[in-house]
Amino acid sequence: MDDRRQFPRFKIGVEVTWKKMTSAEKTALHISSAKDISTAGVCIVLHPGIQVGDVLQIEITPKGQAPITLNCKVVWITQEARVPGRKDPICEGGVQFVSVAEGDKKNIERLITHALITQPHK
């Protein structure tokens, strides 16, 4: 399969918290995990109520670093999937970073550098 992404993705296994940003309702904070990351976005586990176009606030918590808080836009979502040992269905979604501060950009680059160092070479 041909990968046509503009920004390369790097596998990470870090905790992410997220909530949907909306003025109409208060939304819950969800604890999740990140699958992979690039300088432009991250793939995270979501619940089926999230739709393409939704705006989320996410907080990525790398080990040994301060949390990185970012506003993101959902750009794609997988179909619902059942995970063994979990009652509720989940899905994965790609979220694109929106208006990243310079300090957060450096923290994301540091996280990617760490992922490159710790990933086995193919």
C-alpha positions, 0 to 999 in steps of 0.5 A: 500500500502506498503511504501518501502522507505529507508528514511521516508518522512515528509509533508512540505509546503515550497517554492522551486525555481529550475532550470535545470542544463545544459551546453547546455542552460540557463534555467529559474528559476521556483518557486514551492512548496515542498510536502514532504521531507526526509534526502535524497530528496524532492518531488516538483512540476515540469513542464512536460519538466523535465525528470528522470535523469535531474540535478536540482539546488533547493533552499528550503526556510523554514520560518525563516531560510536561504535558503538551496541550493542543487544540485539534481537528478530527480529520478521519475516523475508523469504524467502531471496533470491539476490543477484547475485555472492553464493553464499549466499542472504540475507534481510532481517529486522526487529529490535526494540530491547530495553532501550535505554539512554538514551545509545544512544537518543540515538545512534539519534535522532542517526543518524535526524536525520542520515538525514533531513538527507541523504535527498532530499525527495520 
